[in-house]
């Protein structure tokens, strides 16, 4: 079985490339579960949203002046509620996606899975690696019934990003579907950068 021949550390076995996911990689797993689940075959963690949607891997590097990797985490919040349609279904299926903190971890970054459901995307050895829904996907419209009389406005939304580390920033990013992976610094919307005053040493 993979991982037995050359474990990364003495006494530790790496099961991450096995065909079945071990319990500690499965959110919500309990001792009452009878079987494990199959490990995903795709590079991203897919949801029940339409498979036709484009997701983009966003990366970044954070270090000090001597090259030491920084710790901390980032959050990514949609700027608006979204309405996603799936025209491949008959009748057309709709998904309402409320504004909230989002972000998936690539399958290769299982060490960061402790963010599951928290909205916190942790830096691993100073590196950011997160999968986000592209902001230019077709069949996605803004749908905020509290602020709009038109539930299907033309698509124009971004992610509000906050860096939770010393001298961290907050800014907006637009994530086009043209390139993946892409560095987060190339996605920042001009004029949106500010100091993140929400950060403190207690996280």
C-alpha positions in Angstrom: 0.0 0.0 0.0 1.2 3.5 -0.9 3.0 5.3 2.0 4.4 2.2 3.7 7.7 2.1 1.9 9.0 5.6 2.6 6.9 7.5 5.2 7.7 11.2 5.3 8.5 11.0 9.0 9.6 8.1 11.2 6.6 6.3 12.6 4.1 8.2 10.4 2.3 6.6 7.5 1.0 8.8 4.7 -2.3 7.4 3.4 -3.3 10.5 1.3 -2.8 8.8 -2.1 -4.7 5.6 -1.3 -7.9 4.8 -3.2 -10.0 5.1 0.0 -9.8 8.1 2.2 -9.0 7.4 5.9 -11.5 8.6 8.4 -9.5 11.7 9.4 -9.8 13.0 5.8 -13.7 12.7 5.8 -15.7 15.6 7.3 -18.3 14.4 9.8 -17.0 10.8 9.9 -17.9 8.9 13.0 -17.1 5.4 14.4 -20.7 4.3 13.4 -19.8 4.7 9.7 -19.3 1.2 8.1 -17.2 2.1 5.1 -14.8 4.8 3.9 -15.5 6.8 0.8 -13.6 6.8 -2.5 -10.8 9.3 -2.8 -11.7 12.0 -5.4 -10.3 11.5 -8.9 -10.4 15.2 -9.9 -7.9 17.9 -8.7 -10.7 19.9 -7.0 -13.4 19.1 -4.4 -16.6 19.1 -6.4 -19.9 20.1 -4.9 -23.5 19.6 -6.1 -23.2 22.7 -8.2 -23.3 22.2 -12.0 -20.2 20.4 -13.3 -20.1 23.0 -16.2 -18.9 25.7 -13.8 -15.3 26.8 -14.0 -13.2 26.8 -10.9 -9.8 28.5 -10.6 -6.8 27.6 -8.4 -5.5 30.8 -6.8 -2.0 30.8 -5.3 0.3 33.2 -3.5 3.6 33.4 -1.5 4.0 35.1 1.8 7.5 35.5 3.5 9.6 38.0 5.5 12.6 39.9 4.2 14.9 36.9 4.9 12.7 34.4 3.1 11.1 32.8 6.1 7.6 31.6 5.3 4.8 33.4 7.1 1.8 31.9 9.0 -1.8 33.1 9.0 -4.9 32.7 6.9 -7.1 34.4 4.4 -10.8 34.7 4.0 -12.7 35.0 0.7 -16.3 36.4 0.8 -18.6 36.7 -2.2 -19.7 40.3 -2.7 -23.3 39.3 -3.5 -25.8 36.5 -3.3 -25.7 34.5 -6.5 -28.2 32.5 -8.6 -26.7 29.7 -10.6 -28.8 28.0 -13.3 -28.1 24.6 -14.9 -29.6 24.6 -18.4 -28.5 21.0 -19.0 -31.3 19.9 -16.7 -35.0 19.7 -17.8 -36.6 21.7 -16.4 -33.7 24.1 -15.7 -32.4 23.7 -12.1 -31.4 26.7 -10.0 -29.0 27.0 -7.1 -29.2 30.0 -4.7 -25.8 30.7 -3.3 -25.9 33.2 -0.4 -23.1 35.6 0.2 -20.6 34.1 2.6 -17.0 33.1 3.1 -16.0 30.4 0.6 -12.9 28.5 -0.8 -12.0 24.9 -1.4 -8.6 23.2 -0.7 -7.0 21.3 -3.6 -6.9 17.6 -3.0 -3.1 17.7 -2.9 -3.2 20.1 0.1 -4.9 17.7 2.6 -2.8 19.2 5.4 -5.0 22.3 5.1 -8.3 20.4 5.4 -8.7 21.6 9.0 -10.2 24.8 7.5 -13.3 22.7 6.4 -16.4 24.9 6.8 -14.6 27.6 8.8 -14.0 30.0 5.9 -10.3 30.2 6.9 -7.8 29.3 4.2 -4.5 28.7 6.0 -1.1 29.5 4.6 1.0 26.3 4.4 4.7 27.0 4.6 3.9 30.6 3.5 2.0 29.4 0.5 -1.6 30.1 -0.4 -3.5 27.5 -2.4 -7.3 27.8 -2.8 -9.9 26.9 -5.4 -12.6 29.6 -6.2 -15.5 29.8 -8.5 -14.6 32.0 -11.5 -16.4 35.4 -11.4 -17.1 35.3 -15.1 -19.0 32.0 -15.2 -21.9 31.8 -17.6 -25.4 31.2 -16.1 -24.5 33.0 -12.9 -26.3 36.2 -11.9 -26.5 38.4 -8.9 -29.6 37.5 -6.8 -30.0 39.6 -3.7 -33.7 40.1 -3.0 -32.9 42.4 -0.1 -31.2 45.1 -2.2 -32.4 44.5 -5.7 -35.8 44.6 -7.4 -34.4 42.6 -10.2 -33.4 39.1 -9.1 -31.4 38.5 -12.3 -29.0 41.5 -12.7 -26.1 41.3 -15.1 -23.2 39.4 -13.6 -20.7 41.7 -11.9 -19.3 40.4 -8.6 -16.0 39.9 -6.8 -14.5 38.3 -3.7 -13.7 40.4 -0.6 -10.4 39.1 0.6 -8.9 39.6 4.1 -5.4 38.6 5.1 -5.1 37.6 8.8 -1.4 38.1 9.5 0.7 41.0 10.7 0.3 44.0 8.4 -2.3 42.1 6.5 -4.5 43.8 3.9 -8.0 43.6 2.6 -9.0 44.0 -1.0 -11.3 42.8 -3.8 -10.3 40.3 -6.5 -12.0 39.3 -9.7 -11.2 35.7 -10.8 -11.4 35.2 -14.6 -11.7 31.7 -16.0 -8.9 32.2 -18.5 -5.9 31.0 -16.4 -5.5 28.4 -13.6 -3.5 28.4 -11.4 -3.1 32.2 -11.1 -1.3 34.4 -8.5 -3.7 36.4 -6.3 -1.7 39.6 -6.7 -2.6 39.7 -10.4 -6.3 39.6 -9.5 -6.6 42.6 -7.1 -9.1 45.2 -8.3 -7.4 48.6 -8.4 -8.4 51.1 -5.7 -9.7 48.5 -3.2 -6.6 47.8 -1.1 -6.8 48.8 2.6 -5.2 47.7 5.8 -7.1 44.9 7.5 -7.8 46.3 10.9 -9.8 43.2 11.9 -6.5 41.3 12.5 -5.1 40.9 16.0 -2.6 38.6 17.6 -5.3 36.5 19.0 -6.6 35.7 15.6 
